[in-house]
Amino acid sequence: MSRRRNGREDDAEVSPSSAATEDQPGESGLEPHAASGEPAPEAGDEIGALRRERDELKQALLRRRADFENYRKRVERDRSTATVEAEAALLRELLGTVDNLERALSAQDAGTALREGVVLTHRELMALLESLGVTAVEALGQRFDPTAHQAILHEPHPGFEPGTVSEVYRKGFRYRDRLLRPALVKVASEPPGADPEGGDVH
């Protein structure tokens, strides 16, 4: 490289360090943020955006997982309910057979051999129903319960307090925690001429 000094040109050699100093800004030719080891502002913004996107995806995944768990529980509950309903419908049909057997047992003119056969059949059927979770509804002498009893008659009955079941016309049955059918009953009422407190009206 030639320089003009005092009207003449002098040849001067330029060192690499001086060339670098002239051509690039900064002491070592690096930008200030690069020399200090800190990321550029643009890189920091990008990292922050990626972190926010990661957090949003994580929250979305957690929500989807919770929704799926709720859906799975709902499907299992619906399946269980449908199974119980189907079993209850079948057992309800069997109760008619129980009624017929009990009518045969109550017949006075049934032969001894026939009666014994009916007794055994009735016993086996009731044992089967009990093993499946079917139980009889308590009724006779119990306080009338409209959720388990169906009253078809109200009349005074000696020996029974008013409001209690004095006679059972047809047994009621439960299957697990649900009523298969109510018991058909007669409910004792106040005797004629009695006041609400239980005394006689004069």
C-alpha positions in Angstrom: 0.0 0.0 0.0 1.4 3.4 -0.9 1.0 6.6 1.0 1.7 10.1 -0.2 3.8 12.1 2.2 5.5 15.4 1.4 4.7 15.2 -2.2 6.0 11.7 -2.7 4.7 8.3 -2.3 6.2 6.0 0.4 5.6 2.3 0.5 4.3 1.2 3.9 3.5 -2.4 4.9 0.3 -2.9 6.7 0.2 -5.6 9.3 -2.7 -8.1 9.6 -3.6 -6.7 13.0 -3.9 -3.2 11.7 -5.9 -4.4 8.7 -8.3 -6.2 11.0 -8.6 -3.1 13.1 -9.5 -1.0 10.1 -11.9 -3.4 8.5 -14.0 -4.7 11.5 -15.5 -2.8 14.4 -14.6 -3.7 18.0 -11.3 -4.8 19.4 -11.3 -8.3 18.1 -13.6 -7.9 15.1 -16.7 -9.2 17.1 -19.9 -7.5 18.0 -20.3 -6.4 21.6 -22.8 -9.1 22.6 -20.6 -11.8 21.0 -17.5 -10.7 22.8 -19.3 -10.8 26.2 -20.7 -14.2 25.6 -24.4 -13.1 25.9 -27.0 -14.1 23.3 -28.3 -11.6 20.9 -31.6 -10.0 21.7 -33.2 -11.8 18.8 -32.1 -15.2 20.2 -33.4 -14.4 23.7 -36.8 -13.6 22.3 -36.9 -16.8 20.3 -35.9 -18.9 23.4 -38.7 -17.2 25.4 -41.2 -17.9 22.7 -40.1 -21.6 22.6 -40.5 -21.9 26.3 -44.0 -20.4 26.2 -45.0 -22.8 23.4 -43.6 -25.7 25.5 -45.6 -24.7 28.5 -48.8 -24.3 26.4 -48.3 -27.7 24.9 -47.7 -29.2 28.4 -51.0 -27.7 29.7 -52.9 -28.9 26.6 -51.5 -32.4 27.2 -52.6 -32.4 30.8 -56.1 -31.3 29.9 -56.4 -34.0 27.2 -55.2 -36.6 29.8 -57.8 -35.4 32.3 -60.6 -35.4 29.7 -59.6 -39.0 28.6 -59.6 -40.2 32.2 -63.1 -38.7 32.8 -64.3 -40.3 29.5 -62.9 -43.7 30.6 -64.6 -43.5 34.0 -67.9 -42.5 32.4 -67.8 -45.4 29.9 -67.1 -47.9 32.7 -69.9 -46.5 34.8 -72.4 -46.6 31.8 -71.3 -50.2 31.0 -71.8 -51.3 34.6 -75.2 -49.6 34.8 -76.3 -51.3 31.5 -75.1 -54.7 32.9 -77.1 -54.3 36.1 -80.2 -53.2 34.2 -80.0 -56.3 32.0 -79.6 -58.6 34.9 -82.5 -56.9 36.8 -84.8 -57.4 33.8 -84.0 -61.1 33.7 -84.4 -61.6 37.5 -87.7 -59.7 37.4 -89.1 -62.3 35.0 -88.0 -65.1 37.4 -90.1 -63.6 40.1 -93.3 -64.8 38.4 -92.0 -68.3 38.8 -91.5 -67.7 42.5 -95.1 -66.5 42.8 -96.5 -69.6 41.1 -94.5 -71.9 43.4 -95.7 -70.1 46.5 -99.3 -70.4 45.2 -98.8 -74.1 44.8 -97.3 -74.3 48.3 -100.4 -72.5 49.8 -102.9 -74.8 48.1 -104.6 -77.1 50.6 -105.4 -80.0 48.3 -101.9 -80.5 46.9 -100.6 -84.1 47.3 -97.7 -84.8 49.7 -95.3 -85.8 46.9 -96.2 -82.8 44.8 -95.8 -80.5 47.7 -92.4 -81.8 48.5 -91.3 -81.3 44.9 -92.6 -77.8 44.9 -90.8 -77.1 48.2 -87.5 -78.3 46.9 -87.9 -76.3 43.6 -88.9 -73.1 45.5 -85.9 -73.6 47.9 -83.4 -74.0 45.1 -84.8 -71.0 43.1 -84.7 -68.8 46.2 -81.1 -69.9 46.9 -80.1 -69.0 43.4 -81.7 -65.6 43.6 -80.0 -64.9 46.9 -76.6 -65.9 45.5 -77.2 -63.3 42.7 -78.0 -60.6 45.2 -81.8 -60.7 45.2 -83.4 -60.3 48.7 -87.0 -60.1 49.8 -88.4 -56.8 51.0 -89.4 -56.8 54.7 -93.0 -55.8 54.9 -95.3 -57.6 57.4 -95.4 -55.6 60.6 -93.1 -52.9 59.2 -94.0 -49.2 59.0 -95.4 -48.6 55.5 -92.7 -47.4 53.2 -93.9 -46.0 49.9 -90.4 -46.6 48.3 -90.7 -50.4 49.0 -94.4 -51.1 49.5 -97.4 -50.6 47.4 -100.6 -50.3 49.4 -103.7 -51.7 47.8 -106.0 -51.6 50.8 -106.3 -49.6 54.1 -108.4 -51.0 56.9 -108.3 -51.5 60.6 -106.5 -54.7 61.7 -106.4 -55.9 65.3 -102.9 -56.3 66.6 -101.3 -53.9 64.1 -100.6 -50.3 64.8 -102.1 -47.8 62.3 -99.7 -47.1 59.4 -98.0 -50.6 59.6 -98.3 -53.4 57.1 -100.9 -55.9 58.3 -100.9 -58.3 55.3 -98.7 -59.0 52.3 -100.4 -60.1 49.1 -97.2 -60.4 47.0 -93.6 -60.2 48.2 -91.4 -57.4 47.1 -87.7 -58.0 46.0 -84.6 -55.9 45.8 -81.6 -56.6 43.6 -78.4 -55.1 45.2 -79.3 -51.5 45.8 -82.4 -51.2 43.6 -86.0 -52.3 43.9 -87.0 -55.0 41.5 -90.7 -54.7 42.5 -92.6 -53.3 45.5 -94.5 -55.5 47.9 -98.2 -55.4 47.5 -99.6 -54.9 51.0 -102.6 -54.0 53.2 -102.0 -51.2 55.6 -103.6 -51.0 59.0 -105.7 -47.8 59.5 -107.3 -46.1 62.5 -110.4 -48.0 63.9 -113.7 -46.3 63.1 -114.5 -43.7 65.7 -111.0 -43.2 66.9 -109.5 -39.8 67.1 -106.0 -39.0 65.8 -104.5 -39.3 69.3 -105.7 -42.9 69.5 -108.7 -42.3 71.9 -112.3 -43.0 71.3 -114.6 -40.3 70.1 -117.6 -39.9 72.4 
